[in-house]
């Protein structure tokens, strides 16, 4: 297989998947655009996974190359199309200039570097998360073209790694015997993680910190959403453990049986607001 001027060999290897490991340490991730995700876990720790700074640099370079390349379209010329015998078949095509071909090849190389660097970043983060946790849960949010300006919408959609990051998390969970699931994010941002008071009118995207009018608790937007996600995950796990049934992850890729007996204690602890030492 050839891609961006480089030849690759693709092999298929059949291997047995490892047995599912018991669940002890859990992290809940709240995906967003300001950073890739904000997470809190059952060990009283919080982490912020920053979005790669180099995506913006790559996009600027790609725009420059596209602009230069597209200006050369007017230099394309019509040429005859010949069959394998060298005879014209009565059709023509536009043949770009050599300068256009050179810029297009450079553009493909930049795309390939961006793609490989992004893949390496996502796998590095995913492997670190699963080395330190038995279950990684992430909100079901995906980019939908929102944003206040054209440039913001373009950045949110072109630079968002959320969808690809979820796929990689799912795959790393499968091959490591760990667990991955997606939880519903509905109401996690507007709900106080201490007293569960729900802001009726929601929170504007530009509000990054807020105080609960019911219990006066001060919240960071992303951390509060991740806390609520963790509470939701723990509650669902404990319910499934009580019913002695299996829980299927949001990716439909893995099934794990029964949760740890400590889950009820942890769920009650998080619900009562005993939280968090923040490690950024």
Secondary structure, DSSP 8 states (H G I E B T S, - for coil): -EETTEE------------------EEEEEE-SSSSEEEEETTSEEEEE---THHHHHHHHHHHHHHHHHHGGGG-EEEEEE-TTS-EEEEEEEE--HHHHHHHHHHHHHHHHHHHHHHHHHHHHHHHHHHH-SEEEEE-----S--SSHHHHHHHHHS--HHHHHHHHHHHHHHHT-EEEEE--TTTTTB-TTT--B-TT---TT--EEE-TTT--EEEHHHHHHHHHHHHHHHHHHHHHHHT-EEE-TTSS-EEE---TTHHHHHHHHHTT---EE--
